[in-house]
Amino acid sequence: MAVIAIDLGGTKSSAALVSPDGSVLIRDKVEITRKSGTLVSKILQKQIQTLYTKALRSGQDVSGIGVSVPGIYYSQTGHVWAPNIPGWKDYPLQQELQNTIPDIPVKIDSDRAAYILGETWLGAARGCRNAVFIAVGTGIGAGIMVDGTILRGHADIAGATGWMSLTPTFRSEYTRFGCFEYHASGDGLARVARDMVNEDQDYYGLLRNPLPEHISSYDVFEAFTAGDALAQEVINQAIKFWGMVTANFISLFNPEIIVFGGGLFGPAIQFIPLIIKEAQRWAQPIAFNQVRIEGSKIGGEAGLYGAAKIALSVLSEE
Protein backbone atom coordinates (compact mmCIF):
# COMPACT_ATOMS: atom_id res chain seq x y z
CA MET A 1 0.00 0.00 0.00
CA ALA A 2 1.13 3.56 -0.71
CA VAL A 3 -0.16 7.11 -1.14
CA ILE A 4 0.42 9.79 -3.76
CA ALA A 5 1.85 13.01 -2.31
CA ILE A 6 2.10 16.31 -4.19
CA ASP A 7 3.95 19.34 -2.86
CA LEU A 8 2.98 22.26 -5.09
CA GLY A 9 5.20 25.33 -4.91
CA GLY A 10 5.32 28.59 -6.77
CA THR A 11 7.73 27.25 -9.42
CA LYS A 12 7.40 23.45 -9.42
CA SER A 13 5.21 20.53 -8.47
CA SER A 14 7.02 17.73 -6.66
CA ALA A 15 5.09 14.47 -6.50
CA ALA A 16 5.91 11.03 -5.14
CA LEU A 17 4.55 7.64 -4.31
CA VAL A 18 5.17 7.24 -0.58
CA SER A 19 4.84 4.20 1.68
CA PRO A 20 3.23 4.43 5.16
CA ASP A 21 6.68 4.47 6.80
CA GLY A 22 7.73 7.54 4.79
CA SER A 23 9.84 5.77 2.16
CA VAL A 24 9.71 7.51 -1.22
CA LEU A 25 9.15 4.86 -3.87
CA ILE A 26 8.75 6.88 -7.08
CA ARG A 27 9.24 10.60 -7.82
CA ASP A 28 7.91 13.02 -10.41
CA LYS A 29 8.72 16.72 -10.75
CA VAL A 30 7.33 19.34 -13.16
CA GLU A 31 8.18 23.02 -13.53
CA ILE A 32 5.12 25.29 -13.35
CA THR A 33 6.70 28.75 -13.54
CA ARG A 34 4.44 31.26 -15.32
CA LYS A 35 1.72 28.67 -15.90
CA SER A 36 -1.94 29.53 -15.29
CA GLY A 37 -4.25 27.90 -12.78
CA THR A 38 -6.10 25.69 -15.27
CA LEU A 39 -2.85 24.37 -16.74
CA VAL A 40 -1.39 23.77 -13.27
CA SER A 41 -4.46 21.72 -12.37
CA LYS A 42 -3.98 19.61 -15.51
CA ILE A 43 -0.31 19.10 -14.57
CA LEU A 44 -1.34 17.81 -11.14
CA GLN A 45 -3.91 15.51 -12.71
CA LYS A 46 -1.28 14.09 -15.06
CA GLN A 47 1.14 13.54 -12.15
CA ILE A 48 -1.58 11.66 -10.27
CA GLN A 49 -2.33 9.49 -13.28
CA THR A 50 1.38 8.82 -13.93
CA LEU A 51 2.14 7.79 -10.34
CA TYR A 52 -1.04 5.73 -10.08
CA THR A 53 -0.12 3.79 -13.23
CA LYS A 54 3.44 3.21 -12.00
CA ALA A 55 2.12 2.10 -8.60
CA LEU A 56 -0.15 -0.52 -10.18
CA ARG A 57 2.67 -1.79 -12.38
CA SER A 58 4.86 -2.26 -9.30
CA GLY A 59 2.11 -4.05 -7.41
CA GLN A 60 1.26 -1.15 -5.06
CA ASP A 61 -2.28 -0.25 -4.10
CA VAL A 62 -2.88 3.50 -3.73
CA SER A 63 -5.08 4.37 -0.74
CA GLY A 64 -5.11 8.17 -0.90
CA ILE A 65 -3.84 11.33 -2.53
CA GLY A 66 -2.53 14.29 -0.52
CA VAL A 67 -1.81 17.72 -1.99
CA SER A 68 -0.03 20.69 -0.40
CA VAL A 69 -0.85 24.08 -1.98
CA PRO A 70 1.11 27.35 -1.58
CA GLY A 71 -1.68 29.46 -0.16
CA ILE A 72 -5.09 28.81 1.39
CA TYR A 73 -7.27 25.72 1.11
CA TYR A 74 -10.90 26.43 1.94
CA SER A 75 -12.07 23.15 3.46
CA GLN A 76 -15.77 24.03 3.26
CA THR A 77 -15.77 24.50 -0.52
CA GLY A 78 -12.72 22.56 -1.72
CA HIS A 79 -11.44 25.72 -3.41
CA VAL A 80 -7.93 27.19 -3.18
CA TRP A 81 -6.25 30.60 -3.23
CA ALA A 82 -2.60 30.75 -4.29
CA PRO A 83 -1.07 34.19 -4.98
CA ASN A 84 1.76 32.86 -7.17
CA ILE A 85 -0.49 30.86 -9.50
CA PRO A 86 -2.52 33.06 -11.89
CA GLY A 87 -6.22 32.24 -11.73
CA TRP A 88 -6.17 30.55 -8.35
CA LYS A 89 -8.20 33.08 -6.37
CA ASP A 90 -11.13 30.75 -5.70
CA TYR A 91 -10.24 27.73 -7.78
CA PRO A 92 -12.19 24.42 -7.52
CA LEU A 93 -9.10 22.22 -7.20
CA GLN A 94 -10.62 19.53 -4.98
CA GLN A 95 -13.32 18.66 -7.50
CA GLU A 96 -10.93 18.61 -10.47
CA LEU A 97 -8.39 16.38 -8.76
CA GLN A 98 -11.01 14.05 -7.31
CA ASN A 99 -12.34 13.45 -10.81
CA THR A 100 -8.90 12.19 -11.93
CA ILE A 101 -9.27 8.82 -10.17
CA PRO A 102 -12.72 8.94 -8.57
CA ASP A 103 -12.28 5.87 -6.37
CA ILE A 104 -9.25 7.26 -4.50
CA PRO A 105 -9.93 10.05 -1.97
CA VAL A 106 -8.09 13.34 -2.48
CA LYS A 107 -7.23 15.56 0.49
CA ILE A 108 -5.78 19.06 0.08
CA ASP A 109 -4.23 21.36 2.68
CA SER A 110 -2.08 24.47 2.85
CA ASP A 111 1.69 24.20 2.58
CA ARG A 112 1.90 25.56 6.14
CA ALA A 113 -0.07 22.59 7.46
CA ALA A 114 1.96 20.19 5.33
CA TYR A 115 5.27 21.54 6.65
CA ILE A 116 4.38 21.03 10.29
CA LEU A 117 2.87 17.59 9.57
CA GLY A 118 6.04 16.54 7.76
CA GLU A 119 8.31 17.78 10.54
CA THR A 120 6.30 16.18 13.35
CA TRP A 121 6.18 12.88 11.42
CA LEU A 122 9.76 12.50 10.16
CA GLY A 123 11.69 15.68 10.95
CA ALA A 124 13.10 17.73 13.81
CA ALA A 125 9.72 17.86 15.58
CA ARG A 126 9.11 14.11 15.38
CA GLY A 127 6.60 13.07 18.03
CA CYS A 128 5.87 16.61 19.24
CA ARG A 129 2.28 17.71 19.85
CA ASN A 130 2.99 21.43 20.27
CA ALA A 131 5.25 22.73 17.52
CA VAL A 132 5.72 25.58 15.07
CA PHE A 133 7.32 25.42 11.62
CA ILE A 134 8.43 28.81 10.26
CA ALA A 135 8.85 28.54 6.50
CA VAL A 136 11.06 31.30 5.11
CA GLY A 137 11.39 31.38 1.35
CA THR A 138 10.07 33.77 -1.26
CA GLY A 139 7.40 34.54 1.34
CA ILE A 140 6.89 33.52 4.96
CA GLY A 141 4.28 31.28 6.55
CA ALA A 142 3.97 29.18 9.68
CA GLY A 143 2.49 25.79 10.42
CA ILE A 144 1.23 25.69 14.00
CA MET A 145 0.33 22.54 15.91
CA VAL A 146 -1.42 22.84 19.28
CA ASP A 147 -2.06 19.69 21.32
CA GLY A 148 -1.63 17.55 18.22
CA THR A 149 -4.06 19.57 16.09
CA ILE A 150 -3.22 21.94 13.23
CA LEU A 151 -4.32 25.49 14.07
CA ARG A 152 -6.40 26.71 11.11
CA GLY A 153 -8.40 29.72 12.25
CA HIS A 154 -11.90 30.87 11.36
CA ALA A 155 -11.37 30.78 7.59
CA ASP A 156 -8.31 28.48 7.26
CA ILE A 157 -5.91 31.48 7.14
CA ALA A 158 -4.05 30.97 10.46
CA GLY A 159 -0.28 31.01 10.02
CA ALA A 160 -0.03 33.99 7.64
CA THR A 161 3.06 34.97 9.58
CA GLY A 162 4.43 37.31 6.94
CA TRP A 163 1.88 39.87 8.15
CA MET A 164 3.17 39.91 11.73
CA SER A 165 3.62 43.54 12.81
CA LEU A 166 7.14 44.01 14.16
CA THR A 167 7.77 47.74 13.84
CA PRO A 168 5.82 50.68 15.31
CA THR A 169 5.86 52.58 12.02
CA PHE A 170 3.55 51.44 9.22
CA ARG A 171 4.76 51.56 5.62
CA SER A 172 2.47 51.35 2.61
CA GLU A 173 4.55 48.44 1.25
CA TYR A 174 3.36 46.28 4.15
CA THR A 175 -0.14 46.17 2.63
CA ARG A 176 1.09 43.83 -0.08
CA PHE A 177 3.74 41.78 1.73
CA GLY A 178 3.20 42.20 5.45
CA CYS A 179 5.82 43.72 7.74
CA PHE A 180 7.75 40.54 8.59
CA GLU A 181 7.80 39.24 5.02
CA TYR A 182 8.80 42.64 3.61
CA HIS A 183 11.97 42.67 5.72
CA ALA A 184 12.99 39.07 6.35
CA SER A 185 11.81 36.72 3.57
CA GLY A 186 14.06 35.71 0.69
CA ASP A 187 12.59 38.45 -1.46
CA GLY A 188 12.62 40.69 1.60
CA LEU A 189 16.40 40.47 2.05
CA ALA A 190 16.81 41.48 -1.59
CA ARG A 191 14.31 44.35 -1.20
CA VAL A 192 16.03 45.70 1.91
CA ALA A 193 19.46 45.44 0.25
CA ARG A 194 18.21 47.27 -2.85
CA ASP A 195 16.73 50.03 -0.69
CA MET A 196 19.99 50.44 1.23
CA VAL A 197 22.14 50.49 -1.92
CA ASN A 198 19.90 53.11 -3.53
CA GLU A 199 19.91 55.27 -0.41
CA ASP A 200 23.68 55.14 0.18
CA GLN A 201 25.34 56.89 -2.74
CA ASP A 202 28.75 56.45 -1.10
CA TYR A 203 28.45 52.66 -1.01
CA TYR A 204 30.68 50.84 -3.51
CA GLY A 205 30.71 47.35 -2.02
CA LEU A 206 29.88 43.98 -3.56
CA LEU A 207 26.16 44.66 -3.88
CA ARG A 208 26.83 47.70 -6.06
CA ASN A 209 28.33 45.42 -8.71
CA PRO A 210 25.06 44.00 -10.01
CA LEU A 211 22.45 46.59 -10.87
CA PRO A 212 20.55 47.27 -7.62
CA GLU A 213 17.27 46.08 -9.14
CA HIS A 214 18.91 42.71 -9.89
CA ILE A 215 20.08 42.01 -6.32
CA SER A 216 18.84 38.63 -5.03
CA SER A 217 18.97 36.97 -1.62
CA TYR A 218 21.77 34.80 -3.05
CA ASP A 219 23.79 37.95 -3.73
CA VAL A 220 23.16 39.14 -0.17
CA PHE A 221 24.46 35.89 1.33
CA GLU A 222 27.49 35.88 -0.97
CA ALA A 223 28.33 39.45 0.00
CA PHE A 224 27.75 38.69 3.70
CA THR A 225 30.19 35.77 3.55
CA ALA A 226 32.76 38.02 1.89
CA GLY A 227 32.45 40.57 4.71
CA ASP A 228 30.45 43.27 2.91
CA ALA A 229 29.25 45.75 5.55
CA LEU A 230 25.91 46.54 3.90
CA ALA A 231 25.07 42.85 3.46
CA GLN A 232 25.94 42.25 7.09
CA GLU A 233 23.55 45.03 8.09
CA VAL A 234 20.76 43.43 6.02
CA ILE A 235 21.34 40.03 7.61
CA ASN A 236 21.62 41.44 11.14
CA GLN A 237 18.30 43.20 10.68
CA ALA A 238 16.72 39.95 9.49
CA ILE A 239 18.11 38.07 12.50
CA LYS A 240 16.34 40.56 14.76
CA PHE A 241 13.05 39.98 12.95
CA TRP A 242 13.45 36.18 13.00
CA GLY A 243 14.29 36.33 16.70
CA MET A 244 11.31 38.55 17.55
CA VAL A 245 8.88 36.29 15.70
CA THR A 246 10.37 33.25 17.43
CA ALA A 247 9.82 34.97 20.77
CA ASN A 248 6.22 35.80 19.89
CA PHE A 249 5.45 32.18 19.02
CA ILE A 250 7.12 30.98 22.22
CA SER A 251 5.13 33.39 24.37
CA LEU A 252 1.81 32.76 22.62
CA PHE A 253 1.88 28.97 22.17
CA ASN A 254 4.48 27.55 24.59
CA PRO A 255 5.65 25.01 21.97
CA GLU A 256 8.05 22.13 22.49
CA ILE A 257 9.99 23.12 19.38
CA ILE A 258 10.19 25.81 16.73
CA VAL A 259 11.62 24.64 13.41
CA PHE A 260 13.00 26.97 10.74
CA GLY A 261 12.78 25.73 7.16
CA GLY A 262 12.06 26.85 3.63
CA GLY A 263 14.48 27.87 0.91
CA LEU A 264 16.28 30.51 2.96
CA PHE A 265 17.13 28.00 5.74
CA GLY A 266 19.34 26.73 3.70
CA PRO A 267 22.01 29.32 3.92
CA ALA A 268 20.45 31.03 6.95
CA ILE A 269 20.70 27.90 9.12
CA GLN A 270 24.04 29.27 10.36
CA PHE A 271 22.20 32.10 12.12
CA ILE A 272 20.04 29.97 14.41
CA PRO A 273 22.31 30.53 17.47
CA LEU A 274 21.95 34.30 16.93
CA ILE A 275 18.19 33.93 16.43
CA ILE A 276 18.00 32.04 19.74
CA LYS A 277 19.96 34.79 21.46
CA GLU A 278 17.65 37.47 20.05
CA ALA A 279 14.52 35.47 20.92
CA GLN A 280 15.65 35.14 24.52
CA ARG A 281 15.56 38.93 24.91
CA TRP A 282 11.85 39.06 24.04
CA ALA A 283 10.25 35.75 24.99
CA GLN A 284 8.39 34.72 28.14
CA PRO A 285 11.34 33.34 30.13
CA ILE A 286 9.84 30.11 31.47
CA ALA A 287 8.45 29.17 28.07
CA PHE A 288 11.78 30.06 26.44
CA ASN A 289 13.62 27.64 28.72
CA GLN A 290 11.25 24.84 27.68
CA VAL A 291 11.57 25.17 23.90
CA ARG A 292 14.01 23.86 21.30
CA ILE A 293 14.79 26.04 18.28
CA GLU A 294 16.27 24.13 15.35
CA GLY A 295 16.60 23.99 11.60
CA SER A 296 14.59 21.49 9.59
CA LYS A 297 15.97 17.95 9.51
CA ILE A 298 14.19 17.12 6.24
CA GLY A 299 14.71 20.42 4.39
CA GLY A 300 12.87 20.71 1.11
CA GLU A 301 11.10 17.38 1.70
CA ALA A 302 8.92 18.73 4.54
CA GLY A 303 6.04 19.67 2.24
CA LEU A 304 6.17 16.36 0.37
CA TYR A 305 6.18 14.29 3.55
CA GLY A 306 3.40 16.48 4.90
CA ALA A 307 1.32 15.85 1.79
CA ALA A 308 1.89 12.11 2.28
CA LYS A 309 0.76 12.42 5.89
CA ILE A 310 -2.36 14.27 4.69
CA ALA A 311 -3.11 11.37 2.35
CA LEU A 312 -2.43 8.77 5.06
CA SER A 313 -4.93 10.48 7.35
CA VAL A 314 -7.64 9.05 5.08
CA LEU A 315 -6.91 5.63 6.57
CA SER A 316 -7.45 6.82 10.13
CA GLU A 317 -10.82 8.26 9.14
CA GLU A 318 -12.12 5.03 7.66
Summary of the structure (lengths in Angstrom):
residues: 318
radius of gyration: 20.2
end to end distance: 15.2
largest distance: 66.4
contacts: 1132
relative contact order: 0.15
helix: 46%
strand: 21%
